[in-house]
Amino acid sequence: MAEAFHAAGHQVWTTDIVADDAPWRSSQADASDEAQVAAVFADIAQVWDGVDVVCANAGIAGPTARVEEVELADWQKCVSVNLEGAFLAAKHAAPLLKAQGSGALIFTSSTAGIYGYPNRAPYAAAKWGIIGLMKTMAMELGPFGIRANAICPGAVEGPRMDGVLEREAVAKGMTRDQVYDGYAAGTSMRRFVTAQDIADMAVFLGSDAAGRVSGQVIAVDGHTENPDPKP
């Protein structure tokens, strides 16, 4: 997303739990720590005086296990980063957006926020929660000229999904390739999406071309039909 916005000519400020040496402004912070999130937005307000687009994208996969095997601590960590992190981004971005009377909040949910996902209870619960948060923000902030939408990626090619595939294969007694093929077969396009696909949608939602698009759940997933991969 940062690369896509940068390529489109926007000023970019990223925040991550690890340091970023990319060619734009960045902060190191934990998305689930309110003091750290508040400090980031205070820095943005001081340097830029405002912000036009906020992408609440921080997330972790959480455990892959049957619900009776999920530890409460793992549930809490997954929900804290994925859902509470999105809430904190919205909470501390809202005053800046309201002050200028415009802007866009873009939340990253998931197809796990549309369907039930066996063996992914904490992640699915958090991603469903993001949908409710987004729709509430669209209603609450819309009168101030602020839009809110959620992107729901399907299975995205890359290292994070590789880890999910490996863990799910172990949990289901399948091979990694069987799980991969199951995910791909569950889409009408029969393939994973790419990070660029998600980034392109974010840039669109942040643009004037989407000036009347708000409160929407937009899947970028190649049309997922079966979220429970089978061999």
N, C-alpha and C positions, 0 to 999 in steps of 0.2 A: 504493500500500500504506500509506504513512504517513497519508494522508488518511482511508483506510478504518479503520485502527486508531484514529486520533484520534476519528473520528466514533462509534466503538463504545465510547468512554470510556477508552481506554488512554492511559497516558503514552507518548510517542513520542520516540525519539532517532534522528535520521537522520545518516548519514555519506555524503558525496559528495566528488568531486574538486573541485567548485565550491561556493562558499558558499551556504547555504540560509537564507533570511530568513523561513521559515514559522513558524507559532505553536507551535513545540515546540523542544526542545533539539536542537542539531545540531553536528556536527564537520566540519571540512574535512580530508580525508585521501585518499590514493591506496590503493585496495583491494588493490593488488598489492605494496605496500611494508610489510613486516612491522613495522618500527619504528613506522610511523604507525598501523597497525591495533592493535598492542599498546597504544599510547598512548590510543587511543579507548576500549578496554575497561578500561583502568586508570581513566580518567575516569568511566566508567559505574559501576565498582565503588565509587569514592569518593563519587559523588553518590547513587546508588540502592542500593548494597549488593548488587545482583544484577540479573538480567534474566530475564524470563519467556519471551520469544519473540525469536529472532534470525532475521531475513530476510537471507539471503545473496543479494543481488539485483544486485550490480554487474556490468555487462557491457558489451562493445562488439561491434559487428557483425563486425569483422575484414574481410579482403579478400574480394571476389567475383571469383574467377578460377579457371581450370583449375589443377590441382595443380602442373603443370610451370611455371606462371607465378607461383606464390606465392613471395614472397621470405621467406627464413628469419626475418628481423627482424619481418615482419608476422605470421608464424605465432607467433613467440614472444610478441609483444605481446598477441595475441588470447588465447592460452592463459594467459598470465600474469594478465590481468585476470579472465577468465571462470572459469578453473579454480583457479588458485593463489589468487585473491581469495577464492573460496568456502572453500578449505582454510584460509586464514589466519583467516577469520571463525570457522570451526568450532574451530580450534586455540585461539584466545584467548577464545572464549565458553565452551568446555567447563569450565574450572575454576570459573567463576561458576555455571554450571548444576549441576555436580556438588555444589557446596557447599550448594545449597539442595535438592537431591534432586528436581528437577522442571524442566520447561521444554520448549521446542520449537525445533528448528532447521528452518527452511523454506528450501530451496534453489530458486533459479530455474534450471531447465534449459531445455528447449525441445523441440518436436517434432523438432528437429534432433538431439536426444539419444535419439530412438527410431528414426528412419529415417536412411538415408544421404541427404545433401543435395548433389547435384552443384554444383560451383563454390563450395562453402562448407567446404572441408576443415578449416581451423583451427577455425572456429566449431563444426562438428559434432563434431570430436574433443574439444573442451573440454566441450561439453554432454553427450556420452556419459560423459566422465570424471566429471562432477558426479553422474551416477546411481550410479556405483560408489562415489564418496565418500559419498553420502547413505546407501546401503545399509550401508556399513561403519560409519558413525556410528550408524545405528539399532541395529546389533548391539553396538557398543562401548559406547554410552552408555545403551542401554535398561535395563541393570541398575541404573542410577542414577535411573530414573524420567524419563529424557529421551527425547523422540520426535524422529524425523527423517523428513522427507518432501520430495519434489521436485515442484514444479509445472512442467508442460511447456506453456507457451503456444504456440499456433499463431501465425499471422500476426495481429499486433495493430495496430489502427488507430492512426496517429500518425506524428510526424515521423521516428522512427527507421526504421520500416518503409518510409516514403516513400523514404528514402535507399537502402535495400536494393533496392526496386523499380527505382529509376533505374539503379543500378549493374548489376543483373541484366539489365535491358533492353539495356544497352550490350554486356554480355558475350555475350548470346545473339542479338543482332541483331533484337530485338523492340521493340515500343513498350511504354511504361510500362503502358498500359491492358491490353495483352495479358498481361503478366506478372501484373498484379493479378487479371485474370479467371481466369488459370491457377491461382493460389493459391486463389481463392474456389471454383472448380470442383472443386478437390481435397478439399473438405470436404462432408460430407453435408448440412450446413446452408447451404452456398453463400454464406458470408459470413465476414468477418474477425471476430475477437473484440475486445473493448475492454479498456482498462486496468482498468476497474472490474470486469470479469469475473475478472481475475487477482487483484485486490485482495480481492474477496469470498471467493475460495478461500483466500487467505492468512489472512484473519481467522478463517475456519472452522477451518483446520488449527491455528491458535494457540489455539483455544478448548477448553473442557472438553468440548464436544460431540464433539470429535475425540480424546478422551482415550485411545482404544485404536487409533488410526490411526497406524501408524509403518512406515517402510521402504517407503512406497508411491510409485509414479510416477503422478502424476495429470495427465492431459492436459486442458487447458482450451483447446480448439482447434476446436470445432464438428465434431469427428470427422474428422481428416485421413486421407485415403485415398491421395492422390497428392502427395508432397512435391516433385515436379519439375514446376513449372508449365509448361504448354504452351499455345499459342494455341488 
